[in-house]
Amino acid sequence: MRIRPFDFKAAVSLQDALIQLDQSGPDAKVLAGGTDLVLNMKKKKILPSTVISLHSIKNLEYVEEKNGMIHIGAMAKHADLAINPILEKEVSILCQAVGLIGSWQV
């Protein structure tokens, strides 16, 4: 299946991503991992005019505990979540679960 043509933008910061998202209109989509988005674009279930990638925003790759809550960044990788000490201590089932998502490459 072919994906319909779209504009591709790579955000360099979270602020840049928000500006691009605002300027791109309501049917723009954000790309973090991409598996679901790409599959749905192939199936024509989602037809964005613009896709904005977050892959260059390294400060979205985090796990932190703040005020009794755990925050996971949009670009945190499954492999990193599986071995994260905060998650292992507080929600070890999540560490186990991420190992079951997708294939090794994902």
MMTF fields as JSON, N, C-alpha, C and O atoms, coordinates in Angstrom:
{
  "mmtfVersion": "1.0.0",
  "mmtfProducer": "UNKNOWN",
  "numBonds": 423,
  "numAtoms": 424,
  "numGroups": 106,
  "numChains": 1,
  "numModels": 1,
  "chainsPerModel": [1],
  "groupsPerChain": [106],
  "chainIdList": ["A"],
  "bondAtomList": [4, 2, 8, 6, 12, 10, 16, 14, 20, 18, 24, 22, 28, 26, 32, 30, 36, 34, 40, 38, 44, 42, 48, 46, 52, 50, 56, 54, 60, 58, 64, 62, 68, 66, 72, 70, 76, 74, 80, 78, 84, 82, 88, 86, 92, 90, 96, 94, 100, 98, 104, 102, 108, 106, 112, 110, 116, 114, 120, 118, 124, 122, 128, 126, 132, 130, 136, 134, 140, 138, 144, 142, 148, 146, 152, 150, 156, 154, 160, 158, 164, 162, 168, 166, 172, 170, 176, 174, 180, 178, 184, 182, 188, 186, 192, 190, 196, 194, 200, 198, 204, 202, 208, 206, 212, 210, 216, 214, 220, 218, 224, 222, 228, 226, 232, 230, 236, 234, 240, 238, 244, 242, 248, 246, 252, 250, 256, 254, 260, 258, 264, 262, 268, 266, 272, 270, 276, 274, 280, 278, 284, 282, 288, 286, 292, 290, 296, 294, 300, 298, 304, 302, 308, 306, 312, 310, 316, 314, 320, 318, 324, 322, 328, 326, 332, 330, 336, 334, 340, 338, 344, 342, 348, 346, 352, 350, 356, 354, 360, 358, 364, 362, 368, 366, 372, 370, 376, 374, 380, 378, 384, 382, 388, 386, 392, 390, 396, 394, 400, 398, 404, 402, 408, 406, 412, 410, 416, 414, 420, 418],
  "bondOrderList": [1, 1, 1, 1, 1, 1, 1, 1, 1, 1, 1, 1, 1, 1, 1, 1, 1, 1, 1, 1, 1, 1, 1, 1, 1, 1, 1, 1, 1, 1, 1, 1, 1, 1, 1, 1, 1, 1, 1, 1, 1, 1, 1, 1, 1, 1, 1, 1, 1, 1, 1, 1, 1, 1, 1, 1, 1, 1, 1, 1, 1, 1, 1, 1, 1, 1, 1, 1, 1, 1, 1, 1, 1, 1, 1, 1, 1, 1, 1, 1, 1, 1, 1, 1, 1, 1, 1, 1, 1, 1, 1, 1, 1, 1, 1, 1, 1, 1, 1, 1, 1, 1, 1, 1, 1],
  "groupList": [{"groupName": "MET", "atomNameList": ["N", "CA", "C", "O"], "elementList": ["N", "C", "C", "O"], "formalChargeList": [0, 0, 0, 0], "bondAtomList": [1, 0, 2, 1, 3, 2], "bondOrderList": [1, 1, 2], "singleLetterCode": "M", "chemCompType": "L-PEPTIDE LINKING"}, {"groupName": "ARG", "atomNameList": ["N", "CA", "C", "O"], "elementList": ["N", "C", "C", "O"], "formalChargeList": [0, 0, 0, 0], "bondAtomList": [1, 0, 2, 1, 3, 2], "bondOrderList": [1, 1, 2], "singleLetterCode": "R", "chemCompType": "L-PEPTIDE LINKING"}, {"groupName": "ILE", "atomNameList": ["N", "CA", "C", "O"], "elementList": ["N", "C", "C", "O"], "formalChargeList": [0, 0, 0, 0], "bondAtomList": [1, 0, 2, 1, 3, 2], "bondOrderList": [1, 1, 2], "singleLetterCode": "I", "chemCompType": "L-PEPTIDE LINKING"}, {"groupName": "PRO", "atomNameList": ["N", "CA", "C", "O"], "elementList": ["N", "C", "C", "O"], "formalChargeList": [0, 0, 0, 0], "bondAtomList": [1, 0, 2, 1, 3, 2], "bondOrderList": [1, 1, 2], "singleLetterCode": "P", "chemCompType": "L-PEPTIDE LINKING"}, {"groupName": "PHE", "atomNameList": ["N", "CA", "C", "O"], "elementList": ["N", "C", "C", "O"], "formalChargeList": [0, 0, 0, 0], "bondAtomList": [1, 0, 2, 1, 3, 2], "bondOrderList": [1, 1, 2], "singleLetterCode": "F", "chemCompType": "L-PEPTIDE LINKING"}, {"groupName": "ASP", "atomNameList": ["N", "CA", "C", "O"], "elementList": ["N", "C", "C", "O"], "formalChargeList": [0, 0, 0, 0], "bondAtomList": [1, 0, 2, 1, 3, 2], "bondOrderList": [1, 1, 2], "singleLetterCode": "D", "chemCompType": "L-PEPTIDE LINKING"}, {"groupName": "LYS", "atomNameList": ["N", "CA", "C", "O"], "elementList": ["N", "C", "C", "O"], "formalChargeList": [0, 0, 0, 0], "bondAtomList": [1, 0, 2, 1, 3, 2], "bondOrderList": [1, 1, 2], "singleLetterCode": "K", "chemCompType": "L-PEPTIDE LINKING"}, {"groupName": "ALA", "atomNameList": ["N", "CA", "C", "O"], "elementList": ["N", "C", "C", "O"], "formalChargeList": [0, 0, 0, 0], "bondAtomList": [1, 0, 2, 1, 3, 2], "bondOrderList": [1, 1, 2], "singleLetterCode": "A", "chemCompType": "L-PEPTIDE LINKING"}, {"groupName": "VAL", "atomNameList": ["N", "CA", "C", "O"], "elementList": ["N", "C", "C", "O"], "formalChargeList": [0, 0, 0, 0], "bondAtomList": [1, 0, 2, 1, 3, 2], "bondOrderList": [1, 1, 2], "singleLetterCode": "V", "chemCompType": "L-PEPTIDE LINKING"}, {"groupName": "SER", "atomNameList": ["N", "CA", "C", "O"], "elementList": ["N", "C", "C", "O"], "formalChargeList": [0, 0, 0, 0], "bondAtomList": [1, 0, 2, 1, 3, 2], "bondOrderList": [1, 1, 2], "singleLetterCode": "S", "chemCompType": "L-PEPTIDE LINKING"}, {"groupName": "LEU", "atomNameList": ["N", "CA", "C", "O"], "elementList": ["N", "C", "C", "O"], "formalChargeList": [0, 0, 0, 0], "bondAtomList": [1, 0, 2, 1, 3, 2], "bondOrderList": [1, 1, 2], "singleLetterCode": "L", "chemCompType": "L-PEPTIDE LINKING"}, {"groupName": "GLN", "atomNameList": ["N", "CA", "C", "O"], "elementList": ["N", "C", "C", "O"], "formalChargeList": [0, 0, 0, 0], "bondAtomList": [1, 0, 2, 1, 3, 2], "bondOrderList": [1, 1, 2], "singleLetterCode": "Q", "chemCompType": "L-PEPTIDE LINKING"}, {"groupName": "GLY", "atomNameList": ["N", "CA", "C", "O"], "elementList": ["N", "C", "C", "O"], "formalChargeList": [0, 0, 0, 0], "bondAtomList": [1, 0, 2, 1, 3, 2], "bondOrderList": [1, 1, 2], "singleLetterCode": "G", "chemCompType": "PEPTIDE LINKING"}, {"groupName": "THR", "atomNameList": ["N", "CA", "C", "O"], "elementList": ["N", "C", "C", "O"], "formalChargeList": [0, 0, 0, 0], "bondAtomList": [1, 0, 2, 1, 3, 2], "bondOrderList": [1, 1, 2], "singleLetterCode": "T", "chemCompType": "L-PEPTIDE LINKING"}, {"groupName": "ASN", "atomNameList": ["N", "CA", "C", "O"], "elementList": ["N", "C", "C", "O"], "formalChargeList": [0, 0, 0, 0], "bondAtomList": [1, 0, 2, 1, 3, 2], "bondOrderList": [1, 1, 2], "singleLetterCode": "N", "chemCompType": "L-PEPTIDE LINKING"}, {"groupName": "HIS", "atomNameList": ["N", "CA", "C", "O"], "elementList": ["N", "C", "C", "O"], "formalChargeList": [0, 0, 0, 0], "bondAtomList": [1, 0, 2, 1, 3, 2], "bondOrderList": [1, 1, 2], "singleLetterCode": "H", "chemCompType": "L-PEPTIDE LINKING"}, {"groupName": "GLU", "atomNameList": ["N", "CA", "C", "O"], "elementList": ["N", "C", "C", "O"], "formalChargeList": [0, 0, 0, 0], "bondAtomList": [1, 0, 2, 1, 3, 2], "bondOrderList": [1, 1, 2], "singleLetterCode": "E", "chemCompType": "L-PEPTIDE LINKING"}, {"groupName": "TYR", "atomNameList": ["N", "CA", "C", "O"], "elementList": ["N", "C", "C", "O"], "formalChargeList": [0, 0, 0, 0], "bondAtomList": [1, 0, 2, 1, 3, 2], "bondOrderList": [1, 1, 2], "singleLetterCode": "Y", "chemCompType": "L-PEPTIDE LINKING"}, {"groupName": "CYS", "atomNameList": ["N", "CA", "C", "O"], "elementList": ["N", "C", "C", "O"], "formalChargeList": [0, 0, 0, 0], "bondAtomList": [1, 0, 2, 1, 3, 2], "bondOrderList": [1, 1, 2], "singleLetterCode": "C", "chemCompType": "L-PEPTIDE LINKING"}, {"groupName": "TRP", "atomNameList": ["N", "CA", "C", "O"], "elementList": ["N", "C", "C", "O"], "formalChargeList": [0, 0, 0, 0], "bondAtomList": [1, 0, 2, 1, 3, 2], "bondOrderList": [1, 1, 2], "singleLetterCode": "W", "chemCompType": "L-PEPTIDE LINKING"}],
  "groupTypeList": [0, 1, 2, 1, 3, 4, 5, 4, 6, 7, 7, 8, 9, 10, 11, 5, 7, 10, 2, 11, 10, 5, 11, 9, 12, 3, 5, 7, 6, 8, 10, 7, 12, 12, 13, 5, 10, 8, 10, 14, 0, 6, 6, 6, 6, 2, 10, 3, 9, 13, 8, 2, 9, 10, 15, 9, 2, 6, 14, 10, 16, 17, 8, 16, 16, 6, 14, 12, 0, 2, 15, 2, 12, 7, 0, 7, 6, 15, 7, 5, 10, 7, 2, 14, 3, 2, 10, 16, 6, 16, 8, 9, 2, 10, 18, 11, 7, 8, 12, 10, 2, 12, 9, 19, 11, 8],
  "groupIdList": [1, 2, 3, 4, 5, 6, 7, 8, 9, 10, 11, 12, 13, 14, 15, 16, 17, 18, 19, 20, 21, 22, 23, 24, 25, 26, 27, 28, 29, 30, 31, 32, 33, 34, 35, 36, 37, 38, 39, 40, 41, 42, 43, 44, 45, 46, 47, 48, 49, 50, 51, 52, 53, 54, 55, 56, 57, 58, 59, 60, 61, 62, 63, 64, 65, 66, 67, 68, 69, 70, 71, 72, 73, 74, 75, 76, 77, 78, 79, 80, 81, 82, 83, 84, 85, 86, 87, 88, 89, 90, 91, 92, 93, 94, 95, 96, 97, 98, 99, 100, 101, 102, 103, 104, 105, 106],
  "secStructList": [7, 7, 7, 7, 7, 7, 3, 3, 3, 3, 7, 1, 1, 2, 2, 2, 2, 2, 2, 2, 2, 2, 2, 2, 7, 6, 6, 7, 3, 3, 3, 1, 1, 7, 2, 2, 2, 2, 2, 2, 2, 2, 6, 6, 1, 7, 7, 7, 1, 3, 3, 3, 3, 7, 6, 6, 7, 4, 4, 4, 7, 7, 3, 3, 3, 3, 6, 6, 3, 3, 3, 3, 7, 6, 6, 7, 7, 2, 2, 2, 2, 2, 6, 7, 2, 2, 2, 2, 2, 2, 7, 2, 2, 2, 2, 2, 2, 2, 6, 6, 1, 1, 7, 6, 6, 7],
  "xCoordList": [0.84, 0.0, 0.874, 1.89, 0.475, 1.225, 0.628, -0.585, 1.508, 1.082, 0.882, 1.702, -0.222, -0.508, 0.587, 1.064, 0.987, 2.033, 1.658, 0.486, 2.667, 2.469, 3.737, 4.812, 3.614, 4.781, 5.4, 4.693, 6.729, 7.441, 8.291, 9.055, 8.151, 8.94, 9.594, 8.992, 10.822, 11.536, 11.73, 12.474, 11.062, 11.179, 12.532, 13.04, 13.11, 14.408, 14.274, 15.241, 13.078, 12.813, 11.319, 10.537, 10.939, 9.52, 8.762, 7.665, 9.33, 8.697, 8.512, 7.46, 9.53, 9.458, 8.353, 7.61, 8.239, 7.203, 5.815, 4.927, 5.627, 4.322, 3.972, 2.822, 4.96, 4.732, 4.375, 3.416, 5.141, 4.869, 3.502, 2.785, 3.149, 1.849, 0.722, -0.277, 0.888, -0.113, -0.245, -1.356, 0.868, 0.863, 0.392, -0.03, 0.458, 0.154, -1.322, -1.724, -2.113, -3.548, -3.985, -3.16, -5.298, -5.864, -5.591, -5.71, -5.233, -4.993, -3.514, -3.152, -2.66, -1.242, -1.084, -1.872, -0.066, 0.207, 1.648, 2.525, 1.876, 3.204, 3.758, 3.052, 5.02, 5.701, 6.698, 7.667, 6.449, 7.409, 8.002, 9.139, 7.261, 7.733, 7.419, 8.308, 6.161, 5.767, 5.039, 4.385, 5.134, 4.549, 3.059, 2.616, 2.283, 0.835, 0.511, -0.349, 1.186, 0.912, 1.157, 0.303, 2.301, 2.649, 1.686, 1.242, 1.362, 0.413, -0.954, -1.575, -1.425, -2.716, -2.692, -3.709, -1.541, -1.418, -1.456, -2.068, -0.809, -0.841, -2.26, -2.654, -3.026, -4.404, -5.386, -6.585, -4.875, -5.687, -6.679, -7.676, -6.405, -7.242, -6.898, -7.75, -5.638, -5.155, -4.486, -3.608, -4.903, -4.358, -3.882, -4.518, -2.777, -2.303, -1.705, -1.106, -1.886, -1.232, 0.221, 1.073, 0.494, 1.835, 2.137, 1.274, 3.37, 3.861, 5.059, 5.997, 5.006, 6.066, 6.812, 6.244, 8.074, 8.899, 9.467, 9.911, 9.444, 10.044, 11.409, 12.013, 11.901, 13.114, 14.38, 15.314, 14.436, 15.629, 15.577, 16.539, 14.482, 14.331, 14.778, 13.972, 16.052, 16.639, 16.144, 16.138, 15.727, 15.274, 13.878, 13.318, 13.31, 12.052, 12.304, 11.358, 13.576, 13.964, 14.298, 15.464, 13.292, 13.568, 12.549, 11.448, 12.957, 12.076, 12.501, 13.675, 11.552, 11.893, 10.732, 9.568, 11.082, 10.076, 10.048, 11.075, 8.868, 8.73, 7.413, 6.355, 7.474, 6.281, 5.433, 4.205, 6.092, 5.38, 4.792, 4.048, 5.113, 4.62, 5.795, 6.846, 5.607, 6.633, 6.248, 5.121, 7.189, 6.981, 7.874, 9.07, 7.28, 8.025, 7.922, 6.82, 9.063, 9.091, 8.595, 8.678, 8.085, 7.51, 8.513, 8.114, 9.787, 10.801, 11.585, 12.618, 11.094, 11.74, 11.602, 10.514, 12.691, 12.703, 12.309, 12.627, 11.606, 11.18, 12.363, 12.262, 13.465, 14.642, 15.149, 15.589, 15.087, 15.511, 14.514, 14.907, 13.222, 12.203, 12.326, 12.091, 12.686, 12.778, 13.823, 13.718, 14.825, 15.904, 16.021, 17.011, 15.033, 15.098, 14.943, 13.977, 15.868, 15.806, 14.574, 14.046, 14.118, 12.916, 11.709, 10.937, 11.553, 10.415, 10.517, 9.517, 11.725, 11.927, 11.506, 10.902, 11.822, 11.491, 9.996, 9.394, 9.403, 8.028, 6.956, 5.885, 7.229, 6.236, 6.949, 6.997, 7.496, 8.294, 7.5, 8.081, 6.188, 5.374, 5.493, 5.402, 5.693, 5.873, 7.176, 7.217, 8.224, 9.502, 9.324, 9.89, 8.541, 8.28, 7.411, 7.65, 6.418, 5.456, 6.111, 5.79, 7.021, 7.618, 8.415, 8.603, 8.879, 9.596, 8.696, 9.176, 7.396, 6.435, 5.866, 5.09, 6.24, 5.7, 6.576, 7.779, 5.976, 6.694, 7.783, 7.861, 8.609, 9.739, 10.984, 10.922, 12.12, 13.35, 13.712, 14.182, 13.499, 13.845, 13.028, 13.533, 11.768, 10.893, 11.323, 10.723],
  "yCoordList": [-1.184, 0.0, 1.232, 1.293, 2.19, 3.438, 4.463, 4.526, 5.255, 6.337, 7.593, 7.927, 8.276, 9.537, 10.559, 10.593, 11.376, 12.387, 13.327, 13.646, 13.76, 14.67, 15.481, 15.09, 16.596, 17.396, 16.771, 16.361, 16.7, 16.142, 17.242, 17.913, 17.422, 18.419, 17.749, 16.892, 18.141, 17.613, 18.737, 19.687, 18.618, 19.639, 19.52, 18.416, 20.657, 20.658, 20.899, 20.742, 21.28, 21.494, 21.293, 21.252, 21.17, 21.021, 22.272, 22.173, 23.433, 24.688, 24.716, 25.121, 24.289, 24.219, 23.26, 23.56, 22.118, 21.135, 21.731, 21.544, 22.445, 23.056, 24.133, 24.244, 24.92, 25.963, 25.317, 25.728, 24.312, 23.637, 22.962, 22.991, 22.362, 21.705, 22.73, 22.484, 23.861, 24.926, 25.471, 25.729, 25.645, 26.201, 25.203, 25.604, 23.913, 22.884, 22.51, 21.804, 22.957, 22.694, 21.461, 20.718, 21.248, 20.205, 18.762, 17.85, 18.535, 17.145, 16.76, 15.685, 17.619, 17.287, 16.234, 16.187, 15.39, 14.342, 14.44, 14.905, 13.99, 13.977, 12.564, 11.596, 12.448, 11.166, 11.005, 11.757, 10.014, 9.694, 8.332, 8.255, 7.265, 5.931, 5.685, 5.4, 5.798, 5.732, 4.495, 4.517, 3.408, 2.169, 2.313, 1.999, 2.78, 2.92, 3.949, 3.712, 5.08, 6.131, 5.652, 5.826, 5.058, 4.606, 3.529, 3.567, 2.576, 1.527, 2.111, 1.711, 3.052, 3.672, 4.572, 4.732, 5.156, 5.931, 4.997, 5.324, 3.84, 2.866, 2.365, 2.154, 2.174, 1.684, 2.8, 2.557, 4.037, 5.212, 5.564, 6.244, 5.099, 5.453, 6.842, 7.546, 7.221, 8.547, 9.145, 8.525, 10.359, 11.014, 12.43, 13.411, 12.535, 13.864, 14.627, 14.047, 15.928, 16.759, 16.994, 17.242, 16.911, 17.156, 16.151, 15.837, 15.654, 14.81, 15.531, 15.915, 15.707, 16.42, 15.424, 14.87, 15.204, 14.241, 14.853, 16.002, 14.062, 14.468, 13.821, 14.014, 13.068, 12.264, 13.061, 12.501, 14.32, 15.125, 15.791, 16.447, 15.637, 16.307, 15.352, 14.613, 15.382, 14.429, 14.613, 13.654, 15.827, 16.012, 15.431, 15.607, 14.739, 14.017, 12.534, 11.755, 12.145, 10.773, 10.743, 10.868, 10.579, 10.594, 9.769, 9.484, 9.403, 8.866, 9.582, 9.557, 10.219, 10.907, 10.821, 10.711, 10.874, 10.88, 12.279, 12.805, 12.875, 14.238, 14.358, 14.029, 14.823, 15.011, 13.746, 13.807, 12.61, 11.354, 10.77, 9.791, 11.353, 10.84, 10.504, 11.143, 9.499, 9.118, 9.713, 9.55, 10.397, 11.024, 10.327, 10.148, 9.936, 9.267, 10.124, 10.439, 10.501, 11.345, 10.62, 9.395, 11.386, 10.838, 10.057, 9.199, 10.324, 9.642, 8.594, 8.109, 8.246, 7.194, 5.869, 5.518, 5.149, 3.881, 2.715, 2.695, 1.737, 0.563, -0.12, -0.526, -0.251, -0.926, -0.191, -0.823, 1.14, 1.912, 1.796, 1.753, 1.744, 1.594, 0.244, 0.142, -0.779, -2.132, -2.256, -3.133, -1.391, -1.485, -0.239, -0.074, 0.624, 1.865, 1.587, 0.935, 2.062, 1.771, 2.356, 1.742, 3.518, 4.113, 3.226, 2.917, 2.823, 1.979, 0.609, 0.053, 0.065, -1.254, -1.227, -2.179, -0.149, -0.03, 0.199, -0.423, 1.081, 1.517, 0.732, 0.469, 0.359, -0.34, -1.385, -1.277, -2.386, -3.382, -4.09, -4.56, -4.167, -4.801, -4.044, -4.654, -2.739, -1.964, -2.366, -2.478, -2.581, -3.026, -4.354, -4.566, -5.237, -6.522, -6.351, -6.995, -5.494, -5.315, -4.739, -5.161, -3.785, -3.172, -4.189, -4.018, -5.233, -6.293, -7.126, -7.86, -7.014, -7.775, -6.98, -7.513, -5.716, -4.848, -4.939, -4.685, -5.295, -5.322, -6.381, -7.266, -6.266, -7.174, -6.529, -5.401, -7.25, -6.736, -5.391, -4.491, -5.244, -4.007, -2.839, -1.719, -3.081, -2.032, -1.704, -0.843],
  "zCoordList": [0.0, 0.0, 0.0, 0.692, -0.767, -0.833, 0.115, 0.318, 0.683, 1.558, 0.72, -0.135, 0.981, 0.289, 0.619, 1.754, -0.331, -0.069, 1.082, 1.283, 1.826, 2.954, 3.159, 2.704, 3.836, 4.223, 5.459, 6.379, 5.476, 6.62, 7.234, 6.54, 8.552, 9.266, 10.466, 11.114, 10.758, 11.913, 12.922, 12.676, 14.045, 15.084, 15.779, 15.975, 16.151, 16.826, 18.323, 19.068, 18.767, 20.189, 20.413, 19.463, 21.665, 21.967, 21.537, 20.987, 21.78, 21.357, 19.835, 19.34, 19.106, 17.648, 17.211, 16.277, 17.874, 17.542, 17.749, 16.918, 18.85, 19.128, 18.113, 17.688, 17.729, 16.72, 15.384, 14.73, 14.98, 13.71, 13.718, 12.718, 14.833, 14.957, 14.834, 14.158, 15.48, 15.407, 13.985, 13.521, 13.299, 11.944, 10.892, 9.807, 11.197, 10.195, 10.11, 9.185, 11.034, 10.963, 11.725, 12.255, 11.775, 12.639, 12.205, 13.024, 10.952, 10.534, 10.553, 10.074, 11.098, 11.245, 12.332, 13.276, 12.2, 13.178, 13.643, 12.915, 14.874, 15.466, 15.384, 15.666, 15.0, 14.871, 16.009, 16.111, 16.865, 17.927, 17.598, 17.133, 17.827, 17.436, 15.969, 15.166, 15.639, 14.242, 13.786, 12.744, 14.541, 14.062, 13.772, 12.668, 14.74, 14.548, 13.478, 12.629, 13.51, 12.538, 11.112, 10.242, 10.872, 9.517, 9.033, 7.886, 9.888, 9.487, 9.151, 8.167, 9.961, 9.688, 8.456, 7.783, 8.163, 6.925, 5.72, 4.703, 5.826, 4.73, 4.478, 3.331, 5.554, 5.439, 5.108, 4.975, 4.974, 4.656, 5.772, 5.526, 6.997, 8.141, 8.664, 9.206, 8.492, 8.879, 7.653, 7.053, 7.281, 6.089, 6.44, 6.054, 7.161, 7.552, 6.372, 5.466, 6.414, 5.4, 5.789, 4.936, 7.108, 7.63, 8.741, 9.561, 8.753, 9.842, 10.453, 9.753, 11.779, 12.487, 13.37, 14.31, 13.064, 13.789, 15.064, 15.078, 16.133, 17.406, 17.622, 18.677, 16.665, 16.836, 17.166, 17.74, 16.827, 17.119, 18.485, 18.885, 19.201, 20.501, 21.606, 22.171, 21.898, 22.842, 24.274, 25.045, 24.647, 26.028, 26.269, 27.351, 25.272, 25.478, 25.775, 25.89, 25.9, 26.25, 27.733, 28.109, 28.574, 30.007, 30.789, 30.319, 31.979, 33.009, 34.277, 34.645, 34.944, 36.189, 37.166, 36.78, 38.428, 39.482, 40.07, 40.499, 40.086, 40.577, 41.332, 40.797, 42.561, 43.392, 43.491, 43.433, 43.641, 43.809, 42.541, 42.599, 41.397, 40.116, 39.211, 39.274, 38.373, 37.403, 36.054, 35.587, 35.444, 34.137, 33.122, 33.35, 31.997, 30.927, 29.675, 29.225, 29.113, 27.926, 26.681, 26.583, 25.746, 24.514, 23.683, 22.896, 23.832, 23.034, 23.83, 23.368, 25.025, 25.809, 25.062, 24.604, 24.944, 24.195, 25.095, 26.284, 24.503, 25.259, 25.934, 27.091, 25.236, 25.807, 27.05, 28.01, 27.03, 28.194, 29.343, 30.509, 29.011, 30.05, 30.744, 31.948, 30.006, 30.548, 31.649, 32.507, 31.635, 32.623, 33.5, 34.214, 33.451, 34.219, 35.711, 36.109, 36.547, 37.983, 38.684, 39.61, 38.259, 38.865, 38.595, 39.503, 37.341, 36.986, 37.629, 38.085, 37.664, 38.275, 39.739, 40.232, 40.424, 41.846, 42.066, 42.942, 41.279, 41.531, 40.774, 41.321, 39.533, 38.693, 37.837, 36.612, 38.5, 37.783, 36.683, 35.705, 36.838, 35.803, 34.474, 33.409, 34.527, 33.294, 32.607, 31.382, 33.369, 32.798, 32.075, 31.002, 32.661, 32.026, 30.78, 29.759, 30.867, 29.77, 28.509, 27.398, 28.676, 27.481, 26.671, 25.466, 27.324, 26.617, 25.723, 24.86, 25.93, 25.134, 23.973, 23.18, 23.861, 22.814, 21.568, 21.627, 20.459, 19.191, 19.142, 19.995, 18.134, 17.965, 18.579, 19.068, 18.554, 19.104, 18.474, 19.171, 17.167, 16.483, 16.997, 17.074, 17.351, 17.878, 19.292, 19.936]
}
